[in-house]
Amino acid sequence: MVAAFALAAAALGRPVPADEPASQNESPGITIERDPESLVTKVVIEAADGEIAWANLMAALARAKGYDDDALADVPRRRAFDLRRRSTRFVLALMNALLEPGGIQFAVLPPEGAGEPKLQVTLDRRAMLASRQRFEKLLRLAAVERLADLRSERKYGLDWTDGNRPAANQEAVVVVHGLGSSPEYHVSLTNDLRRAGFRVGHVSYPGDEPLDDSARLLSSELKRLRKEQPNMRLRLVTLSMGGLVTRWVLEDAALDPGNVVQLVMVAAPNHGSALAYCAFGLQIWQFLDDPKSRTAAQRFYDTVEDGLCEASDDLRPDSDFLAQLNALPRNPRVRYSLLLGTGAPLSQHAVDDLRDHVAQARERYRFVQLLGPKIDRVLDDPDELVYGKGDGVVAVKRGRLEGVEDTVLLGFNHLSIGQPPQTDGEKQLRAEIIKRLKNGE
């Protein structure tokens, strides 16, 4: 995509003389139409004297993506392209051919009467996401292949914590981790479940790849187990994003293995998390907050193999993945429970102070102004971060799930859900998980 834009800039662009009146290429009329069902956005930019400055095109696309294009108002308009030229239409056709799989298309709209021609840019978010995820997967697989010498001992799939698979007629509990995590992070939970008398297994999967890929891996493992031990019944305990991966398996008839009778979801972001927009920072944290016994090179390898923030796209509250998942009915053969936390670290007053600091920064820094609408989107609805309304990552209102009557609010923090319980809320969470498993039908 970058190459296509570079090619177009070279082919279409002409320098704008330094002494050319600034008004000639001032931001023209921009209209944006969004279709929430198809996820298609159409951006129409009116030309000035038949021309559109590249800076105006960038401003229009920034506005369409939810940024504050006023931050780009004084960017020099050094290059422009003429919509009336045949060569322009040829290059736009070439760009369409290059960008078509990625969901971006250009079209020149003829002038109405004596008006100006217009450039229409159609953005298909669903196609763009699919194209991006295909590219990131290819990049990740290529990097994994090149870095194979650094491969650690991590294995993906179903494993049993004590090394002994349950007998065919026994029940078992399987724990499914969340974003950027692994079974090592919830050893305390699995140990408590074993002490409570359960046979315990865990599923490991790349914690930051597209969630439908993770769901297919989980489905394959559970179907394999059913084929080998058809009479075994499973009770699943999911942590955070693991609840979404598991729901996709149980609620999609094609993926459902048929051997799961209970699902206990802890801190599941059933309607997403606003913090998914901070995915890159979470990825860096995953790299830094890692066992010191492993080398930096091994940690880097695992960070790449684990995914390139693809899961964060699916975790956004307005994601296509969540829209499709939440349109599915609950599995009638599965008993659902949902445990949500209210132990977020900030007070509403602290969030208000943060909002004031951001407002001041927007007046001083162009970058903060550009990102302003994105920041406002989080701070105007910050329940994930507010004590009593969220657990620090998942807001109660975005965790609730229609059709799950057994929903309980507890005073735990999201980062503690798999760790040894310290506070009363964390101890209560652990007790409630075990209670539901023991009382499960």
N, C-alpha and C positions, 0 to 999 in steps of 0.2 A: 504494500500500500504506500509506504514511504517512497519507494522507487517510482511508483506511478505518478505521485504528486510531483516528484523532482523532474520527471520527464515532461510532465505537463507544464511546469513552471518554465522550463527551458524552451519548450516549443511555442507556448502561448504568450509568454510574457514579453512586454516591451518596457524599457525604462520610461519612467515619468520624469520629464525635465524638472530640474530643481526649481526653476522659476515659474513653473506651471501653477496657476491659481489653486490654492488649497481646496476651494469650493468645488472644483471640477470632479474630484474623487472623494467628496465627503460621503459618509455612510448613506447608501441609497435606502429606499424602502425595503424592509425585510419582513416577510410574513412566514409564520411557522404553523403548520397544521399537523396535529398528532392523532393517530388512531390507536386508542388504548387496547383494542382487541387484536389487531394485526401487528402492533408494535412498529408500525411504519410512520416515519416522520417525513414530511415534505417541507423543504426550505426553499423559498422563492426570493430571489434577490433582483431588484430592478437595476438596470444599467444606467449609467450617466454618459450621454453622448455615445451610446452603443458599447461603452466599456465598463468593465468591472475590475476594481483593484483587488489584487490578491489579499490585501489586508482586510477588505470588506468581506471577502469570502470566508476568511478565517474567523472574523468577528461573528458572522452569521452562524457558522458551525459551532462556535463556542456557545452562542446563545441557545442553539438547539440542544446542546449537550448539558445545559443547565448551569453554565458559567456566566459571570457578569461581563458582557462584552464591552461595557463602558471602560473597563481597565485597559482595553486596546484602542481607545479612541484617539490617542495621540501617537500611535505607532506610525512611523513614516510609510506612506504609500508609494513605494519605489517602483512597483511593477504593476501592469494592468494587462488585460487581454480583451480583444474586441469580439463581441458576439456576432458581428456582422460578417466576419471573414470566414471563407470556406475552410481555411486551414484550422481555424478554431474548432469548427464542427468536426473536422476529421480527427483532431487530437482528442476531443471529448468522446468520440466514438471509440477510439483506441483505449482511452481510460476506462470506458464502460466495459470493454472486453476484458481488460486486466482486472477490474474491480468487481465484476459481476458475481463471482462466488462469495465475495465478502459483503455483499448487501449494500453497495453504494453505486448510485447511477446518476448521471448528469443528463440534462435535456435543456435545449434552448427553446424558450417559448416565444412565439412571434409577437410583435408589438400589437397592441390594441389601438386601432386608428392611428393617430399621430404620436402615440406613446412610444416608450422605450421597450426594446426586447428585454426578456428576463431569463435568468438562469435558475433552473429548478434542480435541486439536489435531493434525491430520495434516499433516505437512510432506513434500511430494514434491520432493526435491532436484533431480531431473532437470527437472521442470516449472518449479521456481523459477529454475533457472539459465537455461533457455530464455526464460522471461519477462523475466528481468533483461537478458539479452543482446539481446532484441528492443527493450527500452526504451532500453538504452545505444546501440544502433545508430541508433534514431530520433533520440535526443538528439545523437549525433555528427553525423549527416547534416544535422540542422537547424542545428547550430552551424557546420558547414562551409559551408552555404549563406549563413548570416548573415555569416560572416567571409571571404567569397569575395575581397574586395578585398585580403586579406593573403596570398592563395595564392602559394606559392613556385613554383619551376620543377620541383619533384619530380614524376616521372611513374612510374606503376606498370606493370609488365609486363616483357617480355624485351627486352634491348638488347645490343648488341655493343660491347665496350670500345674497339675501334679504329674503330668506325663502319662496318665492312665485314662484311657477312654472309658466312659460309663458303659455298663452292660446294656444289651439291647432293650431290656424292659425297664430300664431306669430313666428317670427324668434328669435333665441337666439345665444349668443356668449358663447362658453365654453373654458376656459383656462386650459391648461394641463402643469403641472410643469415638472421640470427636475430632474437630479441626486441628490439624497439625500435631496430633497426639499419637500415642502408641500404648500398648498394654502395660509398659513399664510405669506409666504415670498413674495407673490405678491399682497397683499391687495391694495397697491397703484395703481397697474395696474387695478385691477377689479373695484376700486372706480372711476377711470378716465373713464373706459368704461361705467359704469352706468351713470355718469354725461353726457356722450355723447349721452345718450338715448337708450342704449342697455340693454336688459335683459341678465344678466350674470350668468353663472354657472361655476363650476370648478370640475375637476376630480382629486381625490386623489388616489394614488396607492403607493405600496411599492417602494420607489425611488432607491433601489439598488438591486433589484432582477433581474433575467434574463429578458431581454426585451420582449421576446415572451410571458412570463407569464403576464407582465404588459399590453401587447397588447391585450391579451385575456380578461383581466378584462375590459379594455376600450371598446372593441368591445361589450362585454356583456351589459355594461351600455348603450351604444348608441343604441343597438338593442332593449333593453327593452323600451327605450324612444320612439323609432319609433313604437313599437307595441302599446304603450299606446296613443301616439299622432302622428299618421301616416302622418299628413300634416305639421308638424313642420320642418323647415329647419334650419340647424346648421352651424355656422361659427366658426371654431376652431382657437384659438391662442395658439401656443405651444412655450414653453421656453426651449432652449437647447436640452437635451436628449428627452424631451417630443415630439419633432419633429420626432424622429426616431420611438418612440412607436406609434405615430399617423399615420405615413406613412405606417408602417406594417399593421395597421388596414385598411387603405383606399386602399392600393395597393395589398392586398391579397384578392382575390375574396371571399374566405370563411369567412373572418372576416369583410368585408365591410358592414356597416349597411345600406347604401344607402340613408341616410338623411343628409349627409354633402355636402355642396355646395362650401365651401371656406376653405382654409388652409393657415394661415399666420404663417410662421415659423420664430422665432427669435433665432439667434445664434445656428442653428441646426448643429451638427457635422456629416454631412451626410456621410463623409468618415473617421469618427473617430477623435480622439484627441490623440496626443502623451502623454498627461498628464494622460491618462488612466492607464499608468504604475505606477502612483503614487496613486493608489486607496486607499491603506491602510492609507496614510496620509490624504486623503480626508475624510475617514471614521472617523478618530480621530477628524478632524476639525469639522465634523458634530456633534460629541458628545459634543465638547467644546463650539462651537458657537451656543448656544441654549438658548431659553428664560429662564431667571433665576427663573421664577416663578415655574418651574417644578423641582422636586428633581433630584439628580444625578441618583438615582435608576430608576426613570421613564424614564430619558433620555437614560440610558443603555438599558432598555427594548425596547424602540422604535428603538434604533440603531440596535438591534438584529432582531426585527420584520421587519424592513425596508429592510433587506438584508445583506448578508455577502460579499459585494464587487462583487457579481455575475455580476452586470451590467457592471462593468469595463472591464470584458472579452469581452463583446459585443462592447464596445466603442473603442477598440484598432483598429488602422487603418487596420490591416491585419486580422481582426476577420472574422470568418465564418458567423456570423450574418449579418455583413455589406455586405459581398459578396452576400449573398442570397437576402438581401433587395434591394441592388442597381441593381440587375438583373431584378427586377420587373419593369413594365412600370408605368408611372404616371397615376393616375385615371382620365379618360377623363371627368368625371362629376364634377370634383373639380377644382376650380380656385386656383392656387398656387401662393404664394408670399414668398420671402426669404429675410430677413433683416440680414446682417452680420456686425460685428463690427471690427473696426480697432484700438481701443483704448487700445491696450496691454501696459503693464507697463514698458517694457524694450526697450532700444535702441539696435541696432546691436552691437555697441561698448561694451555695458554692457554684452551682450551674449558672445562676444569674450573674454572679461576678465574672465568670468565664465569658459569658456572652458580652459583657461590657468591655472586657479586655480585647475581645475579637473585633468589636466595633471600632475601638481606637486604632487597632492595627490596620484595619481596612483603609483608614484615612491616611496612613503613612506608607503602606507597602502595597505595590501593584499586585504582587502575587496573591496576597491575602484578599485583595479586592476581587481578583479573578475567581478565586475559589469561594468567595462569599456565599453564593447561593447554596453550594454544597455544605458549607459549614452551618449555615442557617438551618438546613434540612435536618441536621442532627440536633442542634441546640434548641430548635423550636419544638422538638419532640424527643427530649433526652431521657425517656423513662428507663432505658437500659442502665443509666448511670446514677439514678436517683434512689436513695434509700427508701424502701417501702414500695417501690414501683418496679424494681428490677434487681438482678443479681450482679450487675456490673458489665454484663455482656448481652443478656437476654431480658427484654422487658416482659413483665407479666402479661400485658395485653397482647403482645406478639407471640407469647408462648402458648396461650390458651388454644384449644382445639375443639371444634364442634364435634359433638358425639362422644366426648370423653367426660363422663360424669365424675369419675374418681380423679378430681383435680385438687391438689392441696398446695397451699402456699406455706413456705418455711423460710426461716431467717438465715439462709446460707448465701455465701458468695460464690460466684461461678467458678473461680479458680481453685476452689477447695473441694469440688465434688468428688474427685478421685483420691484426694490426699487423706492422711490420718486426721480424723475429726478432732478439732480443738474447742470450738465454741459450742454452745448449747444447740444452735441451729444446725450445725454440721453433724452433731451427734444424733439429733432428731431425724435428720435426713437419712443417715445410715440405718437407724432403727425402722424407719418407715419403708425403706426398700426391702429389708428382710421380712418385715411384717407382711407385706403384700405377696412376697414370694411364698411364704409359708401358708398364707390363707388362699392362695390361688387355686382355682378349681381345675 
